[in-house]
Amino acid sequence: MIFKVLFQTSAETTPKREATKSIYLEAPTKEDAIQLVEDNTDYNIEFVEPLEGKALEYEQNSDNYKLTTF
C-alpha cells in the first residue's frame, strides 16, 4: 500500500504549517511506514495517510509525486 507521510524536517523546532513537507512510501501497514521514516530520518511525523483509489490516482498525477525508498 502507498502512504503519504506529512512531516516537519526537525523535531527540535516548533511545527509550522508552511514548513510541512510530504513523502510517499510503499509499506505493508501504516505502522511499517512510520517505522521506515523513524529508522531512516530525523523527521517529526505529523500525519500518515493511506492512499488508494481516486486519492492515489490524484497524487500520482501531481508533479510532487515520487515514491521514496530507504
Residue, then its C-alpha position, 0 to 999 in steps of 0.5 A: m500500500i502507498f502512504k503519504v507521510l506529512f512531516q516537519t524536517s526537525a523535531e527540535t523546532t516548533p511545527k509550522r504549517e508552511a514548513t510541512k513537507s510530504i513523502y510517499l512510501e510503499a509499506p505493508t501497514k501504516e505502522d511499517a511506514i512510520q517505522l521506515v521514516e523513524d529508522n531512516t530520518d530525523y523527521n517529526i511525523e505529523f500525519v500518515e495517510p493511506l492512499e488508494g483509489k481516486a486519492l492515489e490516482y490524484e497524487q500520482n498525477s501531481d508533479n510532487y509525486k515520487l515514491t521514496t525508498f530507504 
